[in-house]
Amino acid sequence: MELTLIDWIVIALYFVLVTWIGLRYSGRAGQSMTEFFISGRSLPWWIAGTSMVATTFAADTPLAVVGLTAKNGLAGNWFWWAFAAGGMVTVFVYSRLWRRSEVMTDVEIISLRYGGAPAKWLRYLRAIYFSLVVNPIIVGWVVGAMLTVLEQTVFYTPGEAVDGANWKSWTLLLVMIALVGVYSTISGLWGVAITDVVQFFLAMIGCIWLAYVAVQEVGGVEILQERVVANFGEGGLQAFSFIPDFSGDNVWMPLHVFLILACVQWWATWYPGAEPGGGGYVVQRMASSQDERHSLLATLWFQVAHYCIRPWPWLMVAFVALALFPELRQAADPGIGYPMVMRELCPAGLRGLIMVAFFSAFMSTISTQMNWGASYLVRDLIQPIFASDATDRQLANYSRIASAVVLVAGAFCAWIMKAQGVSVDSAWKMLAALGAGSGAVYMLRWFWWRINAWTEIAAMVASLGYYLLLSSAWLQSQIVGEDKILAEPLSETELMAAVALLTIATWVTITFVTRPESTEVLSEFYKKIRPAGPGWKPISSTLPEYPSLDNLPLQILGAVLATALVYTALPGIGYLIFKQWFYAGICLVLSIVWSVPLAVIIKKLFPNTENEYD
């Protein structure tokens, strides 16, 4: 894909813009660790929420969506759509609790909720795990996806094999990483969040434009659908099914896989950006919001944009890829279909903008991963162990050094993952299986007094241990094959379900055979958070002067209505695109129906705030 002068001008202007933003906010970031990691708790909801959306809009996401769609049709995206239910529970139930806790990182809640040596070591362990294990894996697949885009577009040469070692791709990538490193380390979360807003809109414009051009190049949506169906013969319509077709012999997604994704994954599995009960950079943005109301609105905007607004430009390109390159279904990494469409169909002018879209998506995610990962190292490891008496400016300097450490670890992991040929959608599923079974703990710890530090330790260790055991070559050789327990190896989704069940059984057992947290620790947590529900009755009954601040039934109703809104608006937009007016009308009318009581609920949850959002 050859870039013209105008394309290079667009790209150059983008780099100048993000550098200027980083320099603009450098003064605020250096004032304190609070300014560096959570913007002094002063972000309005629309910046905090858009920053969340931009972070999840990484260079890997369009490629993963193409990969999921190529393998399992439109319904393959239930792998991530299923998290919408948990996301809306986070919006209406947990966002207020997180903001009320006044933590800087989600790991910090451990010191509030638990006590003693187990809590201390659990906090240290999770800080290391998230910053130097999970974070580099995420950076690794994002970097790998960006390399794939570069190798299949601007550095693609017909007839030459793409081996992942193109020095031009790595050079440009390292330049972008260095630029991200500069503006992230000097500007902190303020610079990250503001650039996220700019990058989100640039990325959306580029992806929408690409989707429109690609669909027009194949003859419009009707011809597109006909070509995909023709490519795959009987059952080809499954490519466009929001709910899978489970009949016939050529089923793209088995019933049990769909049920696991839709009914189990959202509450049982820990996954970055979709943690049950909230976590990671989502909690960081909640903590950076001005108050509980801004925290809720920011998270709500994130969920709606994430599931209803962003997916369809990627999905339309996925369908075009299936129409033009039907062999993608059998490819080791079908996600390459997205950059292949870019290479084949982008006209001059759009090439620069779509590359800026990918640069924006890539850099917004890397900047957040740097800032988020460093927050664990400084707030949950360095400060409590080595720098309890450090000044604000010293902690800010430590934060900048930690950001660089996280970036280097991520780049190293990216090199390994690229060398091993790990596809983006496979990495997604691997990390979901790795955290399977622990999600329920993170939801229940707020509402059940009996959860203790050993519960979290058991969930964390068990999910890792069971994953390594069940995915090991040794166990596969013992249980898979003729006349054995399984006829074929477990799929990623089946592996996730198995790990989840075993992990849940383990941590429930450990909870009841270990002592609960002390009454003093539980009472202090309850007085600060004031959770609702019967799970805290043994504690709340002794503290009648601290009634709950929440209306749990109303909040759960809000989460149910918001989930219904997503699951009607999402297919409704698709029906609109494919000109199925009747179904589009039903879905979009239902979306409006859900939104009316939803607005009333939000107003009731914050009766003392002004009507206009600031």
C-alpha positions in Angstrom: 0.0 0.0 0.0 1.8 3.0 -1.3 1.4 6.3 0.7 1.2 9.6 -1.2 2.4 13.0 -0.1 -1.0 13.9 1.4 -1.0 10.7 3.3 2.4 11.4 4.9 1.3 15.0 5.7 -1.8 13.6 7.6 0.4 11.3 9.5 3.0 14.0 10.3 0.3 16.4 11.6 -1.0 13.6 13.9 2.3 13.0 15.5 2.8 16.8 16.0 -0.6 17.0 17.7 -0.1 14.2 20.2 3.4 15.5 21.1 2.0 19.0 21.7 -0.8 17.6 24.0 1.8 15.7 26.0 3.9 18.8 26.5 0.9 20.9 27.3 0.0 18.8 30.4 3.6 18.0 31.6 3.5 20.6 34.4 0.4 19.1 36.1 1.7 15.5 36.1 4.8 16.4 37.9 3.0 17.9 40.9 2.1 14.6 42.7 1.4 10.9 42.2 -2.3 11.7 42.4 -2.0 14.1 39.5 0.2 11.6 37.5 -2.1 8.5 37.9 -5.6 9.9 38.4 -5.6 13.5 37.2 -6.2 14.8 40.7 -9.6 13.2 40.7 -10.9 16.0 38.4 -11.8 14.4 35.0 -15.4 15.1 33.8 -17.4 12.0 32.8 -17.1 12.5 29.0 -13.3 12.6 29.1 -12.9 9.7 31.5 -15.4 7.6 29.6 -14.0 8.4 26.2 -10.5 7.6 27.5 -11.8 4.1 28.5 -13.3 3.6 25.0 -10.1 4.7 23.3 -8.0 2.4 25.4 -10.1 -0.6 24.4 -9.9 0.6 20.7 -6.5 -0.8 20.2 -4.7 -1.9 17.0 -5.5 -5.4 17.9 -9.3 -5.0 18.2 -10.3 -4.8 14.5 -8.0 -7.7 13.7 -9.5 -9.8 16.5 -13.0 -9.0 15.4 -12.2 -10.1 11.9 -10.7 -13.3 13.3 -13.7 -14.1 15.5 -16.1 -13.3 12.6 -14.1 -15.5 10.1 -14.1 -18.4 12.5 -17.6 -18.3 13.9 -19.5 -15.7 12.0 -21.1 -12.5 13.5 -22.0 -14.6 16.6 -18.3 -15.2 17.3 -18.2 -11.8 18.7 -20.3 -13.0 21.7 -16.8 -13.7 23.1 -16.7 -10.0 24.0 -20.3 -8.9 23.6 -21.1 -11.2 26.6 -19.2 -8.9 28.9 -21.8 -6.2 28.4 -23.9 -7.6 31.2 -21.1 -7.5 33.6 -20.1 -4.1 32.3 -23.6 -2.7 33.1 -23.5 -4.2 36.6 -20.2 -2.3 37.0 -21.8 0.9 35.9 -24.8 0.9 38.2 -23.6 -1.1 41.2 -19.8 -0.9 41.4 -18.8 2.4 39.9 -20.1 4.3 42.9 -18.4 1.9 45.3 -15.1 2.3 43.6 -15.3 6.1 43.6 -16.4 6.0 47.3 -13.4 3.9 48.2 -11.0 6.7 47.1 -8.4 4.2 45.9 -5.9 5.0 43.2 -5.6 1.4 41.9 -8.0 -1.6 42.0 -5.3 -3.5 43.9 -5.3 -0.9 46.7 -8.8 -2.1 47.7 -7.1 -5.2 49.2 -5.7 -3.1 52.0 -9.2 -1.7 52.8 -11.1 -5.0 52.5 -8.6 -7.4 54.2 -6.1 -7.3 57.0 -2.9 -8.9 58.2 0.0 -10.5 56.4 -2.1 -12.3 53.8 -3.6 -9.0 52.6 -0.2 -7.4 52.5 1.4 -10.1 50.4 -1.7 -10.5 48.2 -1.4 -6.8 47.3 2.2 -7.1 46.5 1.7 -10.2 44.4 -1.2 -8.8 42.4 0.7 -5.5 41.8 3.6 -7.6 40.3 1.2 -9.9 38.4 -0.8 -7.0 36.8 2.2 -4.7 36.0 4.8 -7.3 34.9 2.7 -10.2 33.6 -0.8 -9.2 32.5 0.3 -5.8 31.3 3.1 -7.0 29.1 0.9 -9.7 27.6 -1.7 -7.0 26.6 1.1 -4.8 25.2 2.5 -7.8 23.4 -0.7 -8.6 21.5 -1.3 -4.9 20.7 2.3 -4.5 19.4 1.9 -7.7 17.4 -1.3 -6.5 15.8 0.3 -3.2 14.8 3.2 -5.1 13.3 0.8 -7.2 11.3 -1.0 -4.0 10.0 2.3 -2.4 9.0 3.6 -5.6 7.3 0.4 -6.1 5.4 0.0 -2.4 4.3 2.8 0.2 4.0 5.6 -2.4 4.1 4.0 -5.1 2.1 5.8 -6.4 -1.0 3.9 -8.8 -3.3 5.5 -12.2 -3.6 7.6 -11.8 -0.4 6.8 -13.8 2.7 5.7 -11.9 5.8 7.7 -13.3 8.7 7.2 -10.7 11.4 10.8 -9.6 11.3 10.6 -6.7 8.9 13.1 -4.2 10.2 11.1 -1.3 8.7 8.0 -2.3 10.6 9.9 -2.6 13.9 11.7 0.7 13.4 8.4 2.6 12.8 6.8 0.8 15.7 9.7 1.6 18.1 9.5 5.3 17.0 5.8 5.3 18.0 6.5 3.5 21.3 9.2 6.1 22.1 6.8 8.9 21.3 4.2 7.4 23.5 6.8 6.9 26.2 7.7 10.6 26.1 4.3 12.1 26.3 3.0 9.5 28.8 5.9 9.9 31.2 5.9 13.7 31.1 2.1 14.3 31.1 0.6 11.5 33.2 -3.0 10.6 33.0 -4.1 14.1 32.0 -2.0 13.9 28.8 -3.1 10.3 28.3 -6.8 11.1 28.7 -6.8 14.1 26.4 -4.9 12.4 23.7 -7.3 9.4 24.1 -10.2 11.7 23.2 -8.5 13.0 20.1 -7.3 9.6 19.1 -10.7 8.0 19.6 -12.4 10.4 17.2 -9.6 10.1 14.6 -9.8 6.3 14.8 -13.5 6.2 14.4 -13.5 8.5 11.4 -10.9 6.4 9.7 -12.6 3.1 10.4 -16.0 4.3 9.4 -14.6 5.7 6.1 -12.8 2.4 5.4 -15.9 0.4 6.1 -17.9 2.6 3.7 -15.3 2.5 0.9 -14.8 -1.3 1.3 -18.6 -2.1 1.1 -19.0 0.2 -1.9 -16.1 -1.5 -3.7 -17.8 -4.9 -3.5 -21.1 -3.5 -4.8 -23.1 -2.5 -1.6 -24.5 -4.4 1.3 -26.8 -6.7 -0.8 -24.0 -7.9 -3.1 -21.7 -8.2 -0.1 -24.1 -10.6 1.7 -24.6 -12.6 -1.5 -20.9 -13.0 -2.1 -20.2 -14.2 1.5 -23.1 -16.7 1.3 -21.9 -17.9 -2.1 -18.3 -18.4 -0.8 -19.4 -20.7 2.0 -22.4 -22.5 0.4 -24.9 -24.2 2.7 -24.8 -22.5 6.1 -23.1 -19.4 4.8 -25.9 -17.2 6.2 -24.5 -18.0 9.6 -21.8 -15.4 8.9 -24.5 -12.7 9.5 -26.4 -14.3 12.4 -26.5 -12.4 15.6 -27.7 -15.5 17.4 -26.0 -18.6 16.0 -27.9 -21.2 14.0 -27.5 -24.5 15.8 -29.3 -26.6 13.3 -27.6 -28.6 10.5 -24.2 -30.3 10.2 -22.1 -27.2 9.4 -22.6 -25.2 12.6 -20.2 -22.3 12.9 -20.7 -22.0 16.7 -21.9 -25.0 18.8 -24.8 -24.4 21.2 -22.8 -25.2 24.4 -20.0 -22.7 23.4 -22.6 -20.0 22.9 -24.2 -20.7 26.3 -20.9 -20.6 28.0 -20.1 -17.2 26.5 -23.5 -15.7 27.1 -24.3 -17.1 30.5 -21.1 -17.8 32.3 -18.2 -15.7 31.0 -19.4 -12.3 32.0 -19.5 -13.0 35.8 -17.0 -15.8 36.1 -14.0 -14.6 34.1 -11.5 -11.8 34.9 -10.6 -10.1 31.6 -8.8 -6.7 31.2 -11.2 -3.9 30.5 -14.2 -6.1 31.3 -13.4 -7.2 34.9 -16.5 -8.4 36.8 -17.1 -5.6 39.3 -14.6 -3.3 37.6 -10.8 -3.3 37.6 -7.7 -2.2 35.9 -7.7 1.0 33.9 -11.5 1.2 34.2 -11.2 1.6 38.0 -8.4 4.1 37.3 -10.7 6.2 35.2 -13.5 5.9 37.8 -11.0 7.1 40.5 -10.0 10.0 38.3 -13.6 11.2 37.9 -14.9 14.2 39.8 -17.4 12.3 41.9 -19.7 9.2 42.0 -22.1 10.6 39.5 -19.3 11.4 37.0 -17.9 7.9 37.7 -21.2 6.3 36.8 -21.8 8.4 33.7 -18.2 7.8 32.5 -18.6 4.1 32.8 -22.0 4.1 31.2 -20.8 6.1 28.2 -17.9 3.7 27.9 -20.2 0.6 27.8 -22.6 2.1 25.2 -19.8 3.3 22.9 -17.9 0.1 23.3 -20.7 -2.3 22.4 -23.1 -0.2 20.3 -21.1 2.5 18.4 -17.7 1.0 17.6 -18.3 -2.6 16.4 -20.1 -2.2 13.1 -17.3 -0.4 11.1 -15.0 -3.3 12.0 -17.7 -5.9 11.3 -18.4 -4.6 7.9 -14.7 -4.8 7.0 -14.8 -8.4 8.4 -17.6 -9.3 6.0 -15.8 -7.7 3.1 -12.7 -9.7 4.0 -14.8 -12.9 4.0 -16.2 -11.9 0.6 -12.8 -11.2 -0.9 -10.7 -13.7 0.9 -12.8 -16.8 1.8 -9.6 -18.7 2.7 -9.4 -16.7 5.9 -11.6 -19.2 7.6 -8.8 -21.7 7.5 -6.0 -19.3 8.1 -3.8 -19.6 11.2 -4.4 -15.9 11.9 -7.6 -14.8 10.1 -7.3 -11.3 11.6 -4.9 -10.4 8.8 -8.1 -9.9 6.7 -8.5 -6.4 8.1 -5.1 -5.0 6.9 -5.5 -6.9 3.6 -8.8 -5.0 2.9 -6.9 -1.8 3.8 -4.2 -2.6 1.3 -6.4 -3.6 -1.5 -9.2 -1.1 -1.3 -7.9 2.2 0.3 -7.7 5.1 -2.1 -5.0 7.8 -1.8 -5.9 10.2 1.1 -7.8 7.5 3.0 -4.6 5.5 3.3 -3.0 8.2 5.5 -6.2 8.7 7.6 -6.6 4.9 8.2 -3.0 4.6 9.2 -3.5 7.5 11.6 -6.6 5.6 12.9 -4.4 2.6 13.6 -1.6 4.8 15.1 -4.2 6.5 17.3 -5.7 3.2 18.5 -2.3 1.7 19.1 -0.8 4.7 20.9 -3.9 5.3 23.1 -3.7 1.8 24.4 0.0 1.8 24.9 -0.1 5.0 26.9 -2.8 3.7 29.1 -1.0 0.4 29.7 2.1 2.3 30.7 0.3 4.6 33.1 -1.9 1.9 34.5 0.9 -0.7 34.9 3.2 1.9 36.5 0.5 2.8 39.0 0.6 -0.7 40.5 4.4 -0.7 40.8 4.5 2.7 42.5 1.2 2.8 44.6 1.0 -0.9 45.6 4.7 -1.9 45.7 7.3 0.8 45.8 5.4 3.3 48.1 4.3 0.9 50.8 7.6 -1.0 50.9 10.4 1.5 50.1 9.0 5.0 49.9 6.4 5.5 52.6 7.9 8.9 53.4 8.6 10.1 49.9 7.4 13.5 48.8 4.8 14.0 46.1 7.4 15.0 43.5 9.6 12.0 44.4 6.7 9.7 43.8 5.9 11.4 40.5 9.5 10.8 39.5 9.2 7.1 40.5 6.1 7.0 38.4 7.9 8.1 35.3 10.6 5.5 35.8 8.1 2.8 36.4 6.3 3.7 33.2 9.5 3.2 31.3 10.0 -0.2 33.0 6.5 -1.3 32.0 7.0 -0.2 28.4 10.3 -2.2 28.1 8.6 -5.3 29.6 5.7 -5.0 27.1 8.1 -4.6 24.1 10.0 -7.7 25.2 6.8 -9.7 25.5 5.6 -8.4 22.1 8.8 -9.8 20.5 8.3 -13.2 22.0 4.6 -13.4 21.1 5.3 -12.3 17.5 8.1 -14.9 17.2 5.7 -17.6 18.4 3.0 -16.5 16.0 0.3 -15.9 18.6 -2.9 -14.5 17.0 -4.8 -11.7 18.7 -8.1 -13.6 19.2 -6.1 -16.5 20.6 -4.3 -14.2 23.0 -7.7 -12.8 24.1 -9.1 -16.2 24.8 -5.9 -17.4 26.5 -6.1 -14.4 29.0 -9.8 -15.0 29.6 -9.1 -18.7 30.4 -6.2 -17.7 32.6 -8.5 -15.5 34.8 -11.5 -17.9 34.7 -13.3 -18.5 38.0 -11.9 -15.5 39.8 -14.5 -12.9 38.5 -17.1 -13.9 41.0 -14.7 -13.2 43.9 -14.2 -9.7 42.8 -18.0 -9.1 42.6 -18.8 -10.8 45.9 -16.1 -9.2 48.1 -18.1 -6.0 48.1 -21.3 -7.6 49.3 -20.4 -10.7 51.4 -18.5 -10.2 54.6 -17.2 -13.8 54.6 -14.8 -13.3 51.6 -11.3 -13.0 53.0 -7.8 -12.6 51.6 -7.3 -16.3 51.3 -10.3 -16.4 49.0 -8.6 -14.1 46.5 -5.3 -15.9 46.9 -7.0 -19.2 46.2 -8.8 -17.9 43.2 -5.7 -16.3 41.7 -3.5 -19.4 42.2 -6.1 -21.9 41.3 -7.1 -20.3 38.0 -3.4 -20.2 36.9 -2.8 -23.7 38.1 -5.8 -25.3 36.5 -5.2 -23.4 33.3 -1.6 -24.7 33.1 -2.7 -28.2 34.0 -5.7 -28.5 31.6 -3.8 -27.0 28.7 -0.6 -29.0 29.3 0.6 -31.5 26.6 0.9 -34.2 29.2 -2.7 -34.1 30.3 -3.9 -33.8 26.7 -2.1 -37.0 25.9 -3.7 -38.7 28.9 -7.3 -37.7 28.3 -7.7 -37.0 24.6 -7.9 -39.7 21.9 -9.8 -42.8 21.0 -11.2 -44.8 24.0 -10.2 -41.9 26.3 -12.3 -39.2 28.2 -12.3 -36.7 25.3 -12.4 -37.4 21.6 -10.7 -34.1 20.8 -8.9 -31.3 22.8 -10.9 -28.7 24.6 -11.6 -25.4 22.7 -10.5 -22.2 24.3 -14.1 -21.5 25.5 -14.5 -25.1 26.9 -11.1 -24.7 28.6 -12.3 -21.4 30.2 -15.5 -23.1 31.5 -13.6 -26.0 33.0 -11.0 -23.7 34.7 -13.9 -21.5 36.0 -15.8 -24.4 37.6 -12.7 -25.9 39.2 -11.5 -22.5 40.4 -14.9 -21.6 41.9 -15.1 -24.9 43.8 -11.6 -24.2 45.1 -12.0 -20.7 46.4 -15.5 -21.5 47.9 -13.9 -24.3 49.9 -11.0 -22.2 51.0 -13.3 -19.4 52.2 -15.1 -21.7 54.6 -12.1 -23.5 55.9 -10.2 -20.3 56.7 -11.0 -17.6 59.3 -13.0 -14.5 58.2 -11.4 -11.1 58.4 -11.3 -9.5 61.8 -14.4 -7.6 63.0 -12.3 -4.4 63.1 -11.2 -4.6 59.5 -14.7 -5.5 58.3 -16.3 -2.7 60.3 -13.9 -0.1 58.9 -14.5 -1.3 55.4 -18.3 -1.2 55.9 -18.2 2.3 57.4 -16.3 3.7 54.4 -18.1 1.9 51.6 -21.6 1.4 53.1 -22.6 -1.5 50.8 -26.2 -2.6 50.5 -27.8 -6.1 50.7 -28.0 -8.9 53.2 -24.4 -10.1 52.8 -23.1 -7.6 55.5 -25.9 -8.1 58.0 -23.5 -9.5 60.8 -21.5 -6.3 60.5 -24.2 -3.7 59.5 -26.4 -4.8 62.4 -23.8 -3.6 64.9 -23.4 -0.2 63.1 -27.0 1.2 62.8 -25.6 4.7 62.6 -24.1 3.8 59.2 -27.0 2.9 56.9 -26.2 1.9 53.3 -25.9 4.7 50.8 -27.2 2.6 47.9 -30.5 1.4 46.5 -29.4 -2.1 45.3 -32.7 -3.2 43.7 -32.9 0.0 41.8 -29.3 -0.3 40.7 -29.8 -3.9 39.5 -32.8 -2.8 37.6 -30.7 -0.1 35.9 -28.1 -2.7 35.0 -30.7 -5.0 33.5 -32.3 -2.2 31.4 -28.9 -1.0 30.2 -27.9 -4.5 29.2 -31.2 -4.8 27.3 -30.5 -1.5 25.6 -27.1 -2.8 24.4 -28.5 -6.1 23.2 -31.3 -4.4 21.1 -29.3 -1.4 19.8 -26.3 -3.6 18.7 -28.3 -5.8 16.3 -30.7 -2.9 15.5 -27.8 -0.9 14.0 -26.8 -4.0 12.0 -30.3 -4.5 10.6 -30.3 -0.8 9.7 -27.1 -1.2 7.7 -28.4 -4.2 5.9 -31.7 -2.5 5.2 -33.9 -4.9 7.1 -36.2 -2.1 8.1 -38.8 -4.1 10.1 -36.3 -5.8 12.5 -34.3 -2.5 12.7 -37.4 -0.7 13.7 -38.3 -3.2 16.4 -34.8 -3.2 17.9 -34.3 0.5 17.9 -37.8 1.2 19.3 -37.0 -1.2 22.1 -33.7 0.6 22.7 -35.6 3.8 23.2 -38.2 2.0 25.5 -35.4 0.8 27.8 -33.6 4.2 27.8 -36.6 6.1 29.2 -36.8 4.3 32.6 -33.0 4.1 32.6 -32.8 7.9 32.6 -35.3 8.0 35.5 -33.2 5.6 37.5 -30.0 7.6 37.0 -31.9 10.7 38.2 -33.2 8.9 41.3 -29.7 7.6 42.1 -28.4 11.2 42.2 -31.4 13.3 43.4 -29.3 16.2 44.6 -27.4 16.9 41.4 -28.2 19.4 38.7 -30.0 18.2 35.6 -27.3 19.4 33.2 -24.1 17.3 33.1 -21.0 19.3 33.3 
